[in-house]
Amino acid sequence: MVFILFLCGAGWLTYDTFYGGNQFPDGRTRVLFVSRGQSFGTIADSLEAAGIIRDRARFIFVGKMFGGTERMQIGKYEFPSGASNLDIFLALREGRGWLTIPVLLPEGTRARRYAARLARIIGTDSTRYMNLVNDERFARSLGIGRKSLEGYLMPDTYNLMWQQNEESVIRFQVGEFWKTYGDSLRLRAQEIGLSMHEVVTLASIIEGEVVLKHEAQRVSGVYHNRLKKGMPLQADPTIQFFVDNGPRRLTYADLKVDHPYNTYRKKGLPPGPVNNPGRNSIRAALYPESHTYLYFVADGKGGHSFSTSYSEHMKHVRKFRRDRARREATTNANQNQAR
């Protein structure tokens, strides 16, 4: 009788070890991140610390019985209350049900900031990401005949895996660029006499200038007009590209720096993109608004004031500076009152 009870108890214990549900007190799902190089033992530790499993030893026993503990799949996993040790183990071994993570890669951002953002949100290697961005052979394999992929990393919200391979992330971004820059845009570039690289470079400058999307084509028109007249673009985003600690308020000294990207000193487009422009700015570069404006300056409200003459432009500049000084004085006064 005792032996039978022992067998029954052992059977129940074994069944519970494999199939018994790990109930969560609050009933909410639990999330687990499995990273590259993480051992089965440390995964078990994380599961227990997160309250996903009740007993680390039982979970490890299940893993050893079913095998494949060396093949745990990286990813972000979500487990419901009541998941058994076997359910959890098989999910991790086979990569079942891992979750994607939405990552916003904003327009007008340089690759190094994408690298930092991806590292922070999905745990990628920022150094490897940048090495690939600046790998000429890799760029050519993606159809971009340049030394760098800067400018061709299409901004968007991407649903990515935890610690997704850096190469595949870049392939997604460049793939979205090619979807945008299709046959119709290539033909348009030929019509207006611009290479793809010139289009992307101009689009990046427009992206750096514009806050209000509806102004993109008007700003583009200004740059096209200046290029046709042989005037320097005098585009601040090209200065921000090479200044230290940017982006920041530019000084007159910044505008005098002898640099290939200084469009205050050098005519024409700079050697390459100064950020990664979005779809709206790429189209604006190809379809500029037709007008006679040659100048613009920020209006302090997110938009710009446009001018056809330098004297008119300077009136707008002086107004912008007065308004800015007034806003800064008000801000300083409010800060002093708050102390």
C-alpha positions in Angstrom: 0.0 0.0 0.0 2.8 2.4 0.9 4.6 1.5 -2.3 1.5 2.2 -4.4 1.1 5.6 -2.6 4.7 6.3 -3.4 4.3 5.5 -7.1 1.2 7.7 -7.2 3.0 10.5 -5.5 6.0 10.3 -7.8 3.7 10.2 -10.8 1.8 13.2 -9.7 5.1 15.1 -9.0 6.4 14.2 -12.4 3.2 15.3 -14.1 3.2 18.5 -12.1 6.8 19.2 -13.0 6.1 18.9 -16.7 2.5 20.0 -17.1 1.5 21.9 -13.9 0.6 25.5 -14.5 2.8 28.3 -13.2 0.0 30.5 -11.8 0.8 34.2 -11.4 -0.9 35.9 -8.4 -2.1 38.9 -10.3 -3.0 36.8 -13.4 -1.1 39.2 -15.7 1.3 38.0 -18.4 5.1 38.0 -17.7 7.8 39.1 -20.2 11.2 37.6 -20.6 14.2 38.7 -22.8 16.6 36.0 -23.9 19.9 37.5 -25.1 22.8 36.3 -27.2 25.2 34.0 -25.4 22.9 33.5 -22.4 23.2 30.0 -20.9 20.3 27.8 -20.0 21.1 28.2 -16.3 20.9 32.0 -16.4 17.7 31.8 -18.4 16.2 29.6 -15.7 17.4 32.2 -13.1 15.7 35.0 -15.1 12.5 33.0 -15.3 12.4 32.4 -11.6 13.3 36.0 -10.8 10.4 37.2 -13.1 8.0 34.9 -11.4 7.3 33.0 -14.6 8.3 29.6 -13.1 7.9 28.4 -9.5 10.9 26.2 -9.2 14.2 26.6 -11.0 15.3 23.0 -10.4 12.1 21.5 -11.9 12.4 23.7 -15.0 16.0 22.6 -15.5 15.0 18.9 -15.0 12.4 19.4 -17.8 15.0 20.9 -20.1 17.5 18.0 -19.5 14.8 15.5 -20.1 13.7 17.0 -23.4 17.1 18.1 -24.6 18.2 21.1 -26.6 19.1 23.4 -23.7 22.0 24.7 -25.8 19.6 25.9 -28.5 17.6 28.5 -26.6 16.3 31.1 -29.1 17.0 34.8 -28.4 13.9 37.1 -28.4 11.3 38.8 -26.3 8.7 36.3 -25.0 5.4 36.8 -23.2 4.0 34.0 -21.0 0.5 33.8 -19.7 -0.4 32.7 -16.2 -0.8 29.0 -16.1 1.9 28.2 -18.6 3.6 24.9 -17.7 7.4 24.3 -17.5 7.2 22.3 -20.7 5.2 25.0 -22.5 7.8 27.6 -21.5 10.8 25.4 -22.3 9.5 24.4 -25.8 8.7 28.1 -26.5 12.3 29.1 -25.7 13.9 26.1 -27.5 11.9 26.5 -30.7 11.5 30.3 -30.6 7.7 30.0 -30.5 5.6 33.1 -29.9 8.4 35.6 -29.5 7.2 39.2 -29.8 8.3 41.9 -32.2 9.2 45.3 -30.7 8.1 48.5 -32.5 11.1 50.8 -33.0 10.6 54.3 -34.4 13.6 55.5 -36.4 12.8 59.2 -37.0 13.1 61.2 -40.1 16.1 63.5 -40.4 18.3 61.4 -38.1 21.9 60.3 -38.7 22.9 56.7 -38.7 24.8 56.9 -35.4 21.7 58.0 -33.6 19.8 55.1 -35.2 22.6 52.8 -33.9 22.2 54.1 -30.4 18.4 53.9 -30.4 18.4 50.3 -31.7 20.9 49.3 -29.1 18.8 50.9 -26.3 15.4 49.4 -27.5 16.3 46.0 -29.0 19.8 45.3 -27.7 21.7 45.4 -31.0 25.4 46.1 -31.3 25.8 49.8 -32.2 29.4 49.4 -33.3 28.5 46.6 -35.7 25.6 48.6 -37.0 27.8 51.5 -37.9 30.5 49.3 -39.3 28.0 47.9 -41.7 26.6 51.4 -42.6 30.1 52.4 -43.5 31.0 49.2 -45.4 31.3 50.1 -49.1 31.1 46.5 -50.2 27.9 45.9 -48.1 26.4 49.1 -49.5 27.1 48.0 -53.1 25.5 44.6 -52.3 22.3 46.6 -51.5 22.4 48.5 -54.7 23.8 51.7 -53.2 27.0 52.6 -55.0 28.4 54.8 -52.3 31.0 54.4 -49.5 28.3 54.8 -46.8 24.5 54.1 -46.5 24.0 57.4 -44.7 20.9 58.9 -46.3 19.5 55.6 -47.6 18.3 54.2 -44.2 14.6 54.9 -44.6 13.0 56.3 -41.5 9.9 54.4 -40.3 8.5 52.4 -37.4 9.9 48.9 -37.8 8.7 45.8 -35.9 11.9 44.1 -34.9 13.0 41.1 -32.8 15.0 41.5 -29.6 18.7 41.5 -30.6 17.8 41.2 -34.3 20.8 40.8 -36.5 22.2 44.2 -37.4 22.6 43.3 -41.1 18.9 42.4 -41.4 17.8 45.7 -39.8 19.8 47.6 -42.3 18.5 45.5 -45.1 14.9 46.3 -44.0 15.7 50.1 -44.0 17.4 50.1 -47.4 14.7 47.9 -48.8 12.1 50.5 -47.8 14.2 53.2 -49.5 14.1 51.2 -52.7 10.3 50.8 -52.4 10.0 54.5 -52.1 12.5 55.4 -54.8 10.8 53.5 -57.6 10.7 53.9 -61.3 8.5 57.0 -61.3 11.0 58.9 -59.0 14.0 57.7 -61.0 12.4 59.0 -64.2 11.6 62.3 -62.5 15.3 62.6 -61.4 16.4 62.2 -64.9 13.9 64.8 -66.1 15.4 67.5 -63.8 19.0 66.3 -64.2 19.8 65.0 -60.8 21.4 61.7 -59.8 19.9 59.6 -57.1 22.7 60.6 -54.7 22.0 64.3 -55.4 18.3 63.8 -54.8 18.9 62.1 -51.5 21.5 64.7 -50.5 19.0 67.6 -51.3 16.2 65.7 -49.5 18.3 65.4 -46.4 18.9 69.2 -46.3 15.2 69.8 -46.8 14.4 67.3 -44.0 16.8 69.1 -41.7 15.1 72.5 -42.4 11.5 71.6 -42.3 9.2 71.1 -39.3 5.9 71.7 -41.1 5.6 69.0 -43.8 3.6 71.2 -46.1 6.6 73.6 -46.4 8.9 70.9 -47.9 8.2 71.7 -51.5 8.5 75.4 -51.0 11.9 75.0 -49.2 12.9 72.7 -52.0 12.0 75.4 -54.5 14.3 77.9 -52.8 17.2 75.5 -53.1 16.5 74.7 -56.7 16.3 78.4 -57.5 19.7 79.0 -55.8 21.3 76.1 -57.5 20.1 77.4 -60.9 21.5 80.8 -60.2 24.9 79.4 -58.9 24.3 80.8 -55.4 25.6 78.9 -52.4 22.8 77.0 -50.6 23.7 78.5 -47.2 21.8 75.6 -45.6 22.2 75.3 -41.8 21.7 71.5 -41.7 25.0 71.1 -43.6 26.8 73.0 -40.9 25.1 71.0 -38.2 26.5 67.9 -39.9 30.1 68.8 -39.0 30.0 71.0 -35.9 30.9 69.7 -32.5 28.1 68.9 -30.0 25.4 69.4 -32.6 22.7 70.1 -33.2 23.0 73.4 -31.5 22.7 77.1 -32.2 25.2 78.0 -34.9 27.7 80.9 -34.6 29.2 83.1 -37.3 32.5 81.2 -36.6 30.8 78.0 -37.6 29.8 79.4 -40.9 33.4 80.3 -41.7 34.9 76.8 -41.2 36.5 75.4 -44.3 34.7 72.1 -44.7 33.4 70.2 -47.7 29.9 70.3 -46.2 30.0 74.1 -45.5 27.4 75.3 -48.0 28.0 78.9 -46.9 31.5 78.8 -48.4 31.0 76.2 -51.2 28.5 76.3 -54.0 26.4 73.4 -55.0 25.3 70.4 -53.1 27.6 68.9 -50.4 29.3 65.6 -51.0 26.5 63.5 -49.5 23.4 63.4 -47.3 23.5 65.0 -43.9 20.9 62.7 -42.4 18.4 60.1 -43.5 15.4 61.8 -45.1 11.9 60.5 -45.2 9.5 60.0 -48.1 8.0 63.5 -48.0 11.4 65.2 -48.3 12.5 62.9 -51.1 9.4 63.7 -53.1 9.9 67.4 -52.3 13.4 67.3 -53.7 12.1 66.0 -57.0 9.0 68.1 -57.1 9.9 71.6 -55.9 7.3 74.3 -55.7 7.6 76.8 -58.6 8.2 80.3 -57.2 10.9 83.1 -57.2 11.9 82.8 -53.5 15.6 82.8 -52.8 15.7 83.1 -49.0 13.9 81.9 -45.9 14.3 82.2 -42.2 12.5 80.6 -39.3 9.4 82.4 -38.1 9.6 81.2 -34.5 6.3 79.2 -34.9 7.7 76.1 -36.6 7.5 77.5 -40.1 9.5 79.9 -42.2 9.2 83.4 -43.8 10.2 83.4 -47.5 11.7 86.3 -49.5 12.6 87.1 -53.0 15.2 89.8 -52.2 18.0 90.0 -49.7 16.6 93.2 -48.2 13.2 91.6 -47.5 15.0 88.6 -46.1 17.0 90.7 -43.6 13.7 92.3 -42.4 12.5 88.8 -41.6 15.8 87.9 -39.9 15.7 91.0 -37.7 12.1 90.2 -36.7 13.0 86.6 -35.9 15.9 87.8 -33.7 13.8 90.3 -31.8 11.1 87.7 -31.2 13.6 85.1 -30.1 15.3 87.6 -27.7 11.8 88.5 -26.3 11.0 84.8 -25.7 14.3 84.1 -24.1 13.9 87.1 -21.8 10.5 85.9 -20.7 11.8 82.4 -20.1 14.7 83.7 -18.0 12.3 86.0 -16.0 10.0 83.0 -15.3 13.0 80.8 -14.2 14.2 83.5 -11.8 10.8 83.9 -10.3 10.6 80.1 -9.8 13.8 80.0 -7.8 
